[in-house]
Amino acid sequence: MSFKEFKLENLENFPEELENLLKKQLETIDNIANGSANSYKDVLKPLQDLENQLEIFFTPLSHLNSVNNSDETKEAYEKSLPQISKFHSKISQNEKLFHKIEGLSSSIAEESRVIQNSIRDFILSGAKLSIEEKRELEEIDLELSELSNSFAQNLIDANSAYELIVEDSAYVQGIPESDLTLAKRIIDGKEVYRFTLQIPSYLTYMSYGVNREYREELYRAYSTRAPQNSKIIDRILLLRDRKAKLLEFNSYAELSLETKDASSPTAVIEFLEKLLKLAKPQAIRELEELKKFAFEIDGVESLQPFDTAYYSEKLKKAKFDFDENMTKPYFEQSRVLNGLLEIVSNLFRVEFKESDTPIWDSSVKVFDIYRDNLLSGRVYFDLESRERKRGGAWMSNWQTHFINGKGERELPVVFIVANFPASTEETPSLLRHDDVVTLFHEMGHGIHHLFSKCTEYSISGVNGVTWDTIEFPSQFLENFAYEKEIVKRFAFHYKTGEPIDEELLDKIKEAKNFQSALGLLRQIEFSLFDIKLHQKLYQGDEVQALLDSIREETALIKIPKYNRFQNGFGHIFAGGYSAGYYSYKWAEVLSADAFFECVDSNGNFNQEKADGYYDYILSRGGSEDMSILYRKWLGRDAKVESLLKLYGI
């Protein structure tokens, strides 16, 4: 029960060392596949030990490549990826291994789950197909990968090819100074302002740009990007449909849901349509308020899609007079982190003790976790932005809680990474409130892995948790960052020590739910389009016709005929969300429902419910479907209405 030290030496030799490790692992796997042993202990236990060995070896490189990127880490990482891809491909094509696992059984629940998952994953990789069909599946997967890459590249090219040059400074009045600085250019000796289809630049003018014609021009350019992607969409849909049929599913939607918590495409559609029905009345009221506001201040008689972000920003300012930067002096990073650890300690009866262990940057903080005075895990916090660090925020796991093949207990280790403002000699790292929410969110993922009590590696912590429920614990914890009594614990002015005032706390909560129903309708539209698109084969104009039919219920403002949103829907055509975009809301219903069970209206904990959340959700990892674990905890399914309550709908 000890931790590995974080260190990575001899980067130039890493690919060679990896190759040797993978070669040895394949020999071990072949021995298992060809051997006479046919028990769980002799087959799947050693296979999971190999997975763990590879994760412990490879994670330091992939982690450093993200947080301390260099030519050396990049070269080693890029050389290693094809090796790992080839390695996994060989395992998935090992028929003897598949048949051996197929013959396993166990009366122990966790072992039975591992067996089921392993058989399912082999079958989805084509284990039961003929040689010709396997070859076809391989060709389909390769072409789908290439098409997704082309789809994404076309968007990148389209975003780069377009620019809107604003010469008259009157048309950039009201744009925040920091955004304006980024837009400034000198062309032919004259100062002008350049806006592109890159999201930060695009949203800046759509939210603050006073010239309506410019907003329409930008909107049209954005919503008609990459028209060549329409042919790629047809090909992707055709191949996905063929893949589903090869694997004996009625549709790609069914294939996608095979590894998710939702039971069927019909269940997903019913869920989304219920959300739509409950949220739509408030969305209509929110839009009427916006239309009235736009008419009163500018005489706009017909509000258009290219107007909504602009007038919403103005209305939000008028209603709340709230800017995220107003909260920064009260959220000093180290104080927020300590407050978060205190909250997690209180909720889940654990203790965090700072640890002195090798780190990759002086700003990194490491804590060992104790429960019942026993060491139970370790967490690294790397929260400040710096050069050579990938943007964004994430949790990644390095080690996992399980009992290895020798009967020894392994302890979990995670990294929590963010890109908050770096501290200087003059000023500490100060966070906006949405940064605080981000930290709570990633810690929610962290404790899901750290608090696992599962004894089998492949279903412990976040391992084996379905795509549509993986965000549940992270969204659950982020909700605490909006509770006044919680925030008061760590929100003090970094200079004066004064506590944050009630008015500012109220504004944080009120601004969060501004136009929440309109935002929800937009997400429902995307989700319905995605799941229905993959229920049968759509081609050509049928794709647009499907989207138009969904918009009749979800779009409260008529969308222009030229809009081709689907050509830019990277999540489902160039990302991992195909027939799974609904997952955001599916998990959020669980998180909202769980939150209202654990916290009362005054922000006080219900310790009994928090203990149950620890025992039934956090500690059980992927050992059962999340819907089953949830019912075991509360004796019922999560209520869709809880999400609406969270949104103030």
C-alpha positions as MATLAB code, in Angstrom:
seq = 'MSFKEFKLENLENFPEELENLLKKQLETIDNIANGSANSYKDVLKPLQDLENQLEIFFTPLSHLNSVNNSDETKEAYEKSLPQISKFHSKISQNEKLFHKIEGLSSSIAEESRVIQNSIRDFILSGAKLSIEEKRELEEIDLELSELSNSFAQNLIDANSAYELIVEDSAYVQGIPESDLTLAKRIIDGKEVYRFTLQIPSYLTYMSYGVNREYREELYRAYSTRAPQNSKIIDRILLLRDRKAKLLEFNSYAELSLETKDASSPTAVIEFLEKLLKLAKPQAIRELEELKKFAFEIDGVESLQPFDTAYYSEKLKKAKFDFDENMTKPYFEQSRVLNGLLEIVSNLFRVEFKESDTPIWDSSVKVFDIYRDNLLSGRVYFDLESRERKRGGAWMSNWQTHFINGKGERELPVVFIVANFPASTEETPSLLRHDDVVTLFHEMGHGIHHLFSKCTEYSISGVNGVTWDTIEFPSQFLENFAYEKEIVKRFAFHYKTGEPIDEELLDKIKEAKNFQSALGLLRQIEFSLFDIKLHQKLYQGDEVQALLDSIREETALIKIPKYNRFQNGFGHIFAGGYSAGYYSYKWAEVLSADAFFECVDSNGNFNQEKADGYYDYILSRGGSEDMSILYRKWLGRDAKVESLLKLYGI';
ca = [
       0.000    0.000    0.000;
       2.482    2.623   -1.181;
       2.499    5.230   -3.933;
       4.785    5.409   -6.950;
       6.946    8.538   -7.038;
       6.225   10.822   -9.974;
       9.357   10.868  -12.084;
      10.138   10.352  -15.735;
      13.700    9.900  -16.895;
      15.358    8.940  -20.199;
      12.563   10.265  -22.395;
      14.515    9.381  -25.547;
      14.415    5.708  -24.495;
      10.737    5.742  -23.525;
       9.314    4.373  -26.836;
      11.853    1.554  -26.777;
      11.042    0.711  -23.137;
       7.342    0.809  -23.986;
       7.898   -1.522  -26.931;
       9.669   -4.011  -24.644;
       6.890   -3.785  -22.058;
       4.154   -4.331  -24.668;
       6.078   -7.265  -26.179;
       6.320   -8.937  -22.753;
       2.631   -8.253  -22.091;
       1.594   -9.823  -25.421;
       3.669  -12.917  -24.571;
       1.895  -13.150  -21.184;
      -1.495  -12.681  -22.860;
      -0.712  -15.425  -25.400;
       0.305  -17.738  -22.555;
      -2.999  -17.051  -20.791;
      -4.964  -17.573  -24.034;
      -3.167  -20.825  -24.895;
      -2.838  -22.187  -21.347;
      -5.062  -24.723  -19.629;
      -6.157  -22.409  -16.763;
      -9.768  -21.288  -17.117;
     -10.694  -19.543  -13.864;
     -11.272  -15.838  -13.264;
      -8.222  -15.757  -10.975;
      -5.965  -17.188  -13.689;
      -7.363  -15.251  -16.687;
      -8.963  -11.863  -15.951;
      -7.067  -11.089  -12.744;
      -3.638  -11.168  -14.455;
      -5.045   -9.328  -17.495;
      -6.128   -6.473  -15.214;
      -2.703   -6.468  -13.546;
      -1.226   -5.931  -17.017;
      -3.632   -3.015  -17.659;
      -2.574   -1.465  -14.370;
       1.121   -1.973  -15.161;
       0.730   -0.221  -18.522;
      -1.248    2.680  -17.010;
       1.358    3.267  -14.296;
       4.156    3.195  -16.886;
       2.513    5.331  -19.593;
       0.527    7.932  -17.580;
       3.539   10.021  -16.450;
       4.451   10.621  -20.115;
       0.909   11.474  -21.268;
       0.491   13.694  -18.191;
       3.787   15.561  -18.667;
       3.030   16.004  -22.359;
      -0.099   17.920  -21.282;
       1.210   19.916  -18.305;
       4.913   20.403  -19.103;
       5.062   19.955  -22.853;
       8.461   19.884  -24.545;
       9.936   18.651  -27.803;
      11.109   15.564  -25.906;
       7.708   14.692  -24.382;
       5.956   15.374  -27.689;
       8.330   13.150  -29.668;
       8.141   10.297  -27.138;
       4.354   10.575  -26.919;
       3.793   10.622  -30.692;
       6.078    7.604  -31.157;
       4.252    5.725  -28.388;
       0.640    6.197  -29.544;
       0.821    3.893  -32.629;
       2.457    1.206  -30.474;
      -0.391    1.281  -27.964;
      -3.031    1.364  -30.712;
      -1.469   -1.684  -32.388;
      -1.211   -3.449  -29.015;
      -4.932   -2.998  -28.221;
      -5.849   -4.050  -31.747;
      -3.909   -7.314  -31.333;
      -5.661   -8.080  -28.052;
      -9.148   -7.399  -29.473;
      -8.365   -9.800  -32.359;
      -7.118  -12.595  -30.097;
      -9.841  -15.208  -30.684;
      -8.441  -17.758  -28.245;
      -8.452  -15.158  -25.469;
     -12.028  -14.170  -26.315;
     -13.260  -17.778  -26.223;
     -11.477  -18.337  -22.915;
     -13.135  -15.265  -21.349;
     -16.473  -16.275  -22.890;
     -16.277  -19.547  -20.945;
     -15.652  -17.854  -17.570;
     -18.241  -17.432  -14.836;
     -18.198  -16.221  -11.238;
     -20.654  -15.993   -8.369;
     -18.852  -12.876   -7.089;
     -20.717   -9.773   -8.332;
     -17.678   -7.641   -9.225;
     -15.967  -10.501  -11.047;
     -19.161  -11.270  -12.953;
     -19.361   -7.615  -14.041;
     -15.767   -7.690  -15.336;
     -16.529  -10.867  -17.309;
     -19.688   -9.305  -18.852;
     -17.854   -6.101  -19.814;
     -14.919   -8.004  -21.311;
     -17.169  -10.222  -23.455;
     -19.211   -7.182  -24.583;
     -16.081   -5.229  -25.574;
     -14.690   -8.177  -27.547;
     -17.999   -8.590  -29.408;
     -18.179   -4.846  -30.190;
     -14.647   -5.125  -31.580;
     -15.924   -7.793  -33.991;
     -14.833  -10.975  -32.199;
     -17.802  -12.966  -33.522;
     -17.489  -11.839  -37.137;
     -16.095  -13.859  -40.029;
     -12.638  -13.007  -41.369;
     -14.195  -11.018  -44.261;
     -16.514   -9.134  -41.889;
     -13.656   -8.371  -39.506;
     -11.694   -6.932  -42.402;
     -14.716   -4.822  -43.399;
     -15.176   -3.579  -39.810;
     -11.504   -2.631  -39.671;
     -11.837   -0.710  -42.954;
     -14.999    1.032  -41.689;
     -13.301    2.115  -38.442;
     -10.265    3.388  -40.338;
     -12.383    5.378  -42.809;
     -14.579    6.771  -40.011;
     -11.450    7.974  -38.228;
     -10.202    9.664  -41.410;
     -13.622   11.245  -42.107;
     -13.878   12.624  -38.564;
     -10.442   14.144  -38.946;
     -11.430   15.697  -42.309;
     -14.660   17.069  -40.783;
     -12.678   18.735  -37.979;
     -10.008   20.041  -40.359;
     -12.632   21.577  -42.660;
     -14.017   23.487  -39.668;
     -10.552   24.680  -38.672;
      -9.892   25.832  -42.260;
     -13.296   27.572  -42.492;
     -12.730   29.369  -39.196;
      -9.332   30.563  -40.402;
     -10.504   31.604  -43.897;
     -13.114   34.149  -42.785;
     -12.608   37.570  -41.246;
     -14.805   40.593  -40.571;
     -12.859   43.864  -40.580;
     -14.533   46.719  -38.674;
     -13.003   50.089  -39.527;
     -15.349   52.431  -37.655;
     -14.587   52.432  -33.899;
     -18.223   53.400  -33.244;
     -19.189   49.819  -34.141;
     -16.986   48.319  -31.406;
     -18.218   50.561  -28.593;
     -19.162   48.495  -25.523;
     -16.853   45.562  -26.294;
     -14.736   44.725  -23.206;
     -11.244   46.230  -23.390;
      -9.458   42.872  -23.129;
     -11.445   41.493  -26.102;
     -10.942   44.684  -28.077;
      -7.176   44.489  -27.591;
      -7.198   40.999  -29.108;
      -9.207   42.237  -32.108;
      -7.015   45.287  -32.895;
      -4.973   45.245  -36.112;
      -3.002   47.814  -38.102;
      -3.854   47.513  -41.807;
      -2.386   50.013  -44.307;
      -1.359   52.209  -41.399;
      -4.906   52.366  -40.002;
      -6.190   50.853  -36.756;
      -9.047   48.424  -37.435;
     -10.727   45.524  -35.614;
     -10.699   41.946  -36.905;
     -13.277   39.338  -35.937;
     -13.188   35.700  -37.029;
     -15.263   32.541  -36.643;
     -13.030   31.284  -33.822;
     -15.428   30.945  -30.883;
     -13.925   33.602  -28.520;
     -13.773   36.163  -31.350;
     -17.173   35.215  -32.826;
     -18.958   35.342  -29.459;
     -17.340   38.677  -28.613;
     -18.998   40.466  -31.548;
     -22.255   38.503  -31.334;
     -22.536   39.438  -27.630;
     -21.332   43.056  -27.711;
     -21.239   44.226  -31.342;
     -23.647   47.139  -31.899;
     -23.855   46.881  -35.696;
     -26.759   44.554  -36.542;
     -25.673   44.046  -40.167;
     -22.243   42.912  -39.017;
     -23.841   40.507  -36.538;
     -25.982   39.026  -39.312;
     -22.968   38.725  -41.607;
     -20.999   36.900  -38.890;
     -23.964   34.649  -38.075;
     -24.463   33.736  -41.726;
     -20.757   32.956  -42.162;
     -20.725   30.845  -38.996;
     -23.908   28.894  -39.751;
     -22.860   28.120  -43.351;
     -19.279   27.035  -42.581;
     -17.661   24.055  -44.272;
     -20.438   23.143  -46.760;
     -18.232   20.239  -47.966;
     -18.949   18.584  -44.606;
     -22.472   17.698  -45.776;
     -21.036   14.976  -48.042;
     -18.814   13.770  -45.203;
     -21.891   13.544  -42.952;
     -23.651   11.320  -45.515;
     -20.641    9.008  -45.688;
     -20.205    8.907  -41.883;
     -23.888    8.047  -41.397;
     -23.708    5.340  -44.077;
     -20.638    3.729  -42.478;
     -22.032    3.944  -38.951;
     -25.239    2.289  -40.111;
     -23.254   -0.468  -41.853;
     -21.113   -0.989  -38.732;
     -24.241   -1.346  -36.570;
     -25.745   -3.887  -38.959;
     -22.476   -5.866  -39.098;
     -22.572   -6.115  -35.302;
     -26.265   -7.119  -35.468;
     -27.849   -3.920  -34.107;
     -30.940   -2.349  -35.679;
     -29.331    1.108  -35.699;
     -26.179    2.961  -34.756;
     -28.112    4.532  -31.856;
     -28.620    1.044  -30.393;
     -24.927    0.218  -30.869;
     -23.887    3.441  -29.128;
     -26.210    2.819  -26.161;
     -24.852   -0.703  -25.653;
     -22.084    0.820  -23.500;
     -24.229    3.513  -21.858;
     -26.649    3.706  -18.922;
     -29.733    4.643  -20.994;
     -31.684    1.507  -21.903;
     -32.760    2.413  -25.472;
     -33.026    5.252  -28.009;
     -36.751    5.436  -27.167;
     -35.925    5.973  -23.464;
     -33.532    8.804  -24.404;
     -36.126   10.489  -26.644;
     -38.841   10.200  -23.974;
     -36.434   11.744  -21.427;
     -35.579   14.656  -23.737;
     -39.215   15.269  -24.714;
     -40.241   15.353  -21.050;
     -37.533   17.950  -20.356;
     -38.737   19.932  -23.388;
     -42.349   19.904  -22.240;
     -41.434   21.053  -18.710;
     -38.957   23.768  -19.749;
     -40.729   25.244  -22.782;
     -43.303   27.456  -20.974;
     -40.536   29.302  -19.103;
     -38.407   29.508  -22.266;
     -41.328   31.238  -24.010;
     -41.567   33.746  -21.132;
     -37.791   34.348  -21.233;
     -37.949   35.052  -24.966;
     -40.920   37.404  -24.584;
     -38.948   39.353  -21.955;
     -35.987   39.580  -24.348;
     -38.175   40.690  -27.294;
     -39.803   43.380  -25.160;
     -36.401   44.592  -23.945;
     -34.952   44.753  -27.501;
     -37.990   46.740  -28.686;
     -37.839   49.156  -25.753;
     -34.165   50.035  -26.112;
     -33.661   49.794  -29.900;
     -37.113   49.493  -31.471;
     -36.367   45.956  -32.760;
     -39.708   44.632  -34.002;
     -38.555   41.199  -35.179;
     -35.879   39.597  -33.027;
     -33.583   37.336  -35.083;
     -31.121   34.578  -34.077;
     -28.214   36.986  -34.669;
     -29.759   39.391  -32.118;
     -30.265   37.092  -29.145;
     -26.728   36.994  -27.688;
     -26.401   40.792  -27.996;
     -29.679   41.694  -26.285;
     -29.319   38.887  -23.732;
     -25.988   40.377  -22.632;
     -27.562   43.818  -22.309;
     -30.574   42.459  -20.425;
     -28.360   40.492  -18.044;
     -26.344   43.650  -17.300;
     -29.545   45.636  -16.718;
     -31.065   43.007  -14.414;
     -28.068   41.975  -12.321;
     -25.235   44.446  -12.926;
     -22.958   41.435  -12.493;
     -19.577   40.731  -13.995;
     -17.514   37.608  -13.206;
     -14.481   39.832  -12.505;
     -16.313   41.412   -9.545;
     -15.817   38.211   -7.540;
     -12.086   37.740   -8.190;
     -10.720   39.610   -5.131;
     -12.703   37.230   -2.881;
     -11.518   33.988   -4.425;
      -7.830   33.608   -3.666;
      -6.822   30.263   -5.112;
      -5.138   28.595   -2.125;
      -7.976   29.688    0.164;
     -10.571   28.279   -2.251;
      -8.650   24.997   -2.471;
      -8.450   24.702    1.307;
     -12.174   25.483    1.532;
     -12.949   22.779   -1.027;
     -10.880   20.201    0.869;
     -12.634   21.144    4.105;
     -16.066   20.665    2.473;
     -15.088   17.274    1.029;
     -13.651   16.289    4.437;
     -16.885   17.208    6.214;
     -19.142   15.548    3.664;
     -17.275   12.264    3.336;
     -15.399   11.886    6.650;
     -11.904   12.030    5.170;
      -8.760   13.992    6.038;
      -6.287   15.655    3.645;
      -2.627   16.002    4.688;
      -0.109   17.839    2.512;
       2.552   15.485    1.181;
       6.219   16.049    0.362;
       6.816   14.066   -2.816;
       8.487   14.765   -6.207;
       6.471   17.141   -8.436;
       6.910   18.535  -11.971;
       6.360   22.230  -11.099;
       6.801   24.262   -7.917;
       3.138   25.397   -7.979;
       1.843   21.797   -7.694;
       0.343   20.763   -4.333;
       0.003   17.143   -3.235;
      -2.291   15.767   -0.522;
      -2.536   12.282    0.957;
      -6.041   11.211    1.943;
      -6.925    9.366    5.137;
     -10.183    7.701    6.118;
     -10.575    6.160    9.564;
      -6.905    7.104   10.126;
      -5.844    4.819    7.260;
      -4.041    6.078    4.149;
      -6.507    5.719    1.249;
      -5.340    7.844   -1.714;
      -3.341   10.759   -3.096;
      -4.296   13.817   -5.153;
      -2.036   16.215   -7.102;
      -3.360   19.748   -7.780;
      -1.766   21.568  -10.731;
      -3.984   24.638  -10.992;
      -2.010   27.550  -12.496;
      -1.527   28.339  -16.176;
       1.979   28.458  -17.597;
       3.766   28.127  -20.889;
       3.854   24.620  -22.364;
       0.687   23.566  -20.547;
      -2.420   22.472  -22.434;
      -5.419   24.761  -21.915;
      -8.604   23.790  -20.085;
      -9.239   21.787  -16.936;
      -9.431   18.040  -16.351;
      -9.027   15.136  -13.947;
      -6.870   12.197  -14.950;
      -6.141    9.063  -12.953;
      -2.726    7.491  -12.546;
      -3.348    4.666  -10.104;
      -6.531    2.790   -9.180;
      -7.878    1.149   -6.016;
      -8.023   -2.656   -6.415;
      -6.632   -5.934   -5.111;
      -3.895   -7.153   -7.449;
      -3.103  -10.740   -8.432;
      -0.758  -11.113   -5.460;
      -3.565  -10.188   -3.066;
      -2.096   -6.740   -2.327;
      -4.213   -3.576   -2.072;
      -3.293   -0.833   -4.559;
      -4.217    2.773   -3.699;
      -5.679    5.400   -6.075;
      -3.882    8.527   -7.313;
      -5.365   11.342   -9.437;
      -4.269   14.622  -11.008;
      -6.571   17.675  -10.871;
      -5.430   20.140  -13.535;
      -6.655   23.655  -14.347;
      -5.374   26.860  -15.949;
      -6.170   29.533  -13.369;
      -4.264   32.859  -13.363;
      -0.709   32.338  -12.134;
       0.338   33.980   -8.885;
       3.035   36.671   -8.967;
       5.178   38.311   -6.278;
       2.645   41.165   -6.132;
      -0.651   39.292   -6.510;
      -1.808   35.812   -5.547;
      -3.773   33.674   -8.012;
      -7.312   35.132   -8.018;
     -10.239   33.178   -9.454;
     -13.490   34.181  -11.102;
     -16.527   32.383   -9.733;
     -16.709   30.160  -12.808;
     -13.113   29.088  -12.001;
     -14.322   28.065   -8.534;
     -17.088   26.007  -10.188;
     -14.481   24.374  -12.462;
     -12.318   23.383   -9.463;
     -15.314   21.825   -7.669;
     -16.305   20.027  -10.887;
     -12.903   18.420  -11.445;
     -12.645   17.471   -7.765;
     -15.995   15.687   -8.198;
     -14.359   13.478  -10.850;
     -11.363   13.097   -8.535;
     -13.272   11.781   -5.514;
     -15.245    9.397   -7.756;
     -11.920    7.692   -8.495;
     -10.283    8.226   -5.092;
     -13.128    6.931   -2.933;
     -13.604    3.636   -4.781;
     -13.716    0.449   -2.714;
     -13.941   -1.925   -5.699;
     -11.434   -4.779   -5.719;
     -11.372   -5.264   -9.523;
      -9.244   -2.818  -11.519;
     -11.383   -2.473  -14.663;
     -14.532   -1.380  -12.756;
     -12.930    0.617   -9.927;
     -13.175    4.386   -9.625;
     -13.998    5.960  -12.989;
     -13.010    2.762  -14.832;
     -16.002    1.081  -16.434;
     -18.414    3.938  -15.614;
     -20.728    4.633  -18.555;
     -20.250    7.704  -20.761;
     -23.694    9.106  -19.925;
     -23.182    8.990  -16.128;
     -19.466    9.817  -15.775;
     -20.297   13.521  -15.257;
     -22.741   12.817  -12.406;
     -20.270   13.106   -9.465;
     -18.512   16.144  -10.994;
     -21.755   18.038  -11.605;
     -22.952   17.035   -8.129;
     -19.964   18.645   -6.416;
     -19.960   21.772   -8.609;
     -23.476   22.589   -7.353;
     -21.967   23.306   -3.918;
     -20.021   26.217   -5.430;
     -23.298   28.180   -5.796;
     -24.521   27.710   -2.207;
     -24.132   30.865   -0.129;
     -23.293   29.106    3.128;
     -20.647   27.024    1.352;
     -19.052   29.936   -0.523;
     -18.898   32.034    2.668;
     -16.425   29.520    4.085;
     -13.640   30.598    1.733;
     -14.687   33.904    0.092;
     -12.658   36.658    1.779;
     -11.040   39.704    0.176;
      -7.410   38.830   -0.467;
      -6.195   42.264    0.776;
      -8.602   43.288    3.539;
      -9.835   39.899    4.729;
     -13.428   41.177    4.488;
     -16.006   38.440    3.823;
     -17.905   38.538    0.528;
     -21.182   40.486    0.864;
     -24.656   38.957    0.582;
     -25.590   41.060   -2.453;
     -22.710   39.684   -4.523;
     -23.561   36.125   -3.442;
     -27.157   36.678   -4.567;
     -25.971   37.966   -7.947;
     -23.818   34.850   -8.478;
     -26.873   32.611   -7.988;
     -29.310   34.795   -9.955;
     -26.989   35.271  -12.924;
     -26.391   31.489  -13.095;
     -30.029   30.817  -14.000;
     -30.478   33.736  -16.395;
     -32.303   32.405  -19.516;
     -31.699   28.855  -18.279;
     -34.812   27.504  -20.027;
     -33.760   28.936  -23.405;
     -30.321   27.376  -22.956;
     -31.900   24.049  -22.035;
     -34.113   24.053  -25.151;
     -31.025   24.536  -27.324;
     -29.291   21.539  -25.722;
     -32.457   19.437  -26.118;
     -32.549   20.365  -29.833;
     -28.955   19.180  -30.341;
     -29.600   15.993  -28.358;
     -32.827   15.064  -30.153;
     -31.213   15.688  -33.530;
     -28.250   13.486  -32.614;
     -30.201   10.497  -31.266;
     -32.890   10.552  -33.985;
     -30.287   10.974  -36.733;
     -28.750    7.666  -35.664;
     -32.026    5.723  -35.336;
     -32.160    4.991  -39.052;
     -30.164    5.904  -42.152;
     -30.626    9.549  -43.255;
     -28.960   10.838  -46.428;
     -28.774   14.163  -48.299;
     -31.727   16.517  -47.757;
     -33.242   14.107  -45.212;
     -30.694   15.311  -42.622;
     -31.843   18.937  -42.902;
     -35.509   17.863  -42.973;
     -35.028   15.990  -39.681;
     -33.393   19.009  -38.041;
     -36.172   21.301  -39.328;
     -38.856   19.012  -37.893;
     -37.181   19.043  -34.454;
     -36.802   22.827  -34.566;
     -40.552   23.194  -34.997;
     -40.804   22.205  -31.318;
     -37.503   23.500  -29.894;
     -36.632   26.719  -31.776;
     -38.781   29.607  -30.539;
     -37.262   31.985  -33.119;
     -37.437   30.910  -36.759;
     -34.034   29.778  -37.985;
     -32.985   31.118  -41.433;
     -33.151   28.594  -44.299;
     -29.454   29.108  -45.053;
     -28.454   27.793  -41.589;
     -26.586   24.469  -41.869;
     -25.787   23.841  -38.216;
     -25.059   20.147  -38.797;
     -21.960   20.912  -40.897;
     -20.323   22.335  -37.781;
     -21.598   19.794  -35.222;
     -18.139   18.523  -34.324;
     -19.254   16.813  -31.117;
     -21.045   14.060  -33.046;
     -19.115   14.006  -36.335;
     -15.566   14.673  -35.117;
     -15.796   13.831  -31.396;
     -17.010   11.020  -29.169;
     -20.619   12.103  -28.708;
     -22.378   10.379  -31.633;
     -25.756    9.090  -30.379;
     -24.580   10.266  -26.974;
     -24.955   14.053  -26.896;
     -27.899   13.594  -24.497;
     -25.340   12.430  -21.883;
     -24.773   15.953  -20.557;
     -28.385   16.264  -19.416;
     -28.785   12.588  -18.450;
     -25.983   12.926  -15.886;
     -27.139   16.375  -14.796;
     -30.543   15.050  -13.741;
     -28.763   12.568  -11.456;
     -26.486   15.271  -10.045;
     -29.314   17.746   -9.387;
     -31.541   15.130   -7.771;
     -28.688   13.867   -5.574;
     -27.724   17.410   -4.581;
     -31.200   18.272   -3.307;
     -31.170   15.047   -1.274;
     -27.862   15.929    0.410;
     -28.301   19.671    0.988;
     -31.274   21.552    2.434;
     -32.492   25.017    1.401;
     -30.078   26.653    3.882;
     -27.061   24.877    2.467;
     -26.784   22.449    5.384;
     -25.576   18.877    4.791;
     -27.764   15.854    5.355;
     -24.970   13.660    6.707;
     -26.972   10.451    6.441;
     -27.628   11.058    2.716;
     -24.005   12.132    2.133;
     -22.844    8.866    3.750;
     -25.209    6.965    1.431;
     -23.859    8.845   -1.601;
     -20.346    7.797   -0.564;
     -21.338    4.156    0.048;
     -23.574    3.580   -2.981;
     -22.221    5.943   -5.650;
     -18.635    7.058   -5.043;
     -17.269    3.821   -3.613;
     -18.904    1.520   -6.183;
     -17.254    2.816   -9.386;
     -18.468    0.905  -12.455;
     -19.437   -2.231  -10.510;
     -23.122   -1.824  -11.502;
     -25.171    0.396  -13.805;
     -25.490    3.853  -12.265;
     -29.301    3.694  -12.445;
     -29.193    0.532  -10.276;
     -26.747    2.072   -7.779;
     -28.961    5.169   -7.601;
     -32.058    3.096   -6.825;
     -30.134    1.191   -4.146;
     -29.183    4.504   -2.555;
     -32.530    6.362   -2.618;
     -35.008    3.605   -3.445;
     -36.172    5.443   -6.577;
     -35.058    6.843   -9.916;
     -33.796   10.409  -10.227;
     -36.519   12.976  -10.942;
     -36.253   15.048  -14.114;
     -37.944   17.874  -12.183;
     -34.842   18.216   -9.961;
     -32.848   19.549  -12.918;
     -35.515   22.173  -13.583;
     -35.447   23.153   -9.902;
     -31.671   23.550  -10.098;
     -32.099   25.815  -13.139;
     -34.778   27.845  -11.369;
     -37.396   26.680  -13.879;
];
